[in-house]
Amino acid sequence: MICDETNKQICAPFICHSRQSTPEGWDHYTKENLTLLEAERKHSVDLRHSLNGYMSDAARDLRVQADRVDTALAIRIAETDEVRQRMENELLKVWHSKVTGSSYLTILY
């Protein structure tokens, strides 16, 4: 593609220099692009490393939170079961006293 005044918008993403067509120009711009590529690759590796750390931290935090929820739920279930058992025992006492009292009253009359 030829870069001139008539097609500058087409060439905007590409840098066109007069030295680019020479072997020295190609060598210079190839080395420059390789340097930029290496810098971008390093940024990408650093970003992946950071994201991996964030994901590991988040997963660990979620595991800790899940363990706390499981423990709290187990305690709540045990408490609820204990209350249910106490209520059943109280109901049996009331029912027993009512039956015993009714039969006692029946005997009196």
BELJODA-V102680 format. One line per field, one symbol per residue. ss: DSSP state (2 for helix, 1 for strand, 0 for the rest). phi: phi as a letter, one per 30 degrees, with the letter a starting at -180 (. if undefined). psi: psi as a letter, one per 20 degrees, with the letter a starting at -180 (. if undefined). A space follows every 10 residues. Layout:
ss = ???
phi = ???
psi = ???
//
This chain:
ss = 0000222222 2000000222 2022222222 2222222222 2222222222 2222222222 2222222222 2222222222 2222222222 2222222222 222222220
phi = .ccbddbddd dedcccbddd dceddddddd dddddddddd dddddddddd dddddddddd dddddddddd dddddddddd dddddddddd dddddddddd ddddddddc
psi = pppahhlhhh igiqooqhih iqhhgggghg gghhggghgh ggggggghgg hggggggggg ghggghgggg gggggggggg gggggggggg gggggghggg gghghhhh.
//
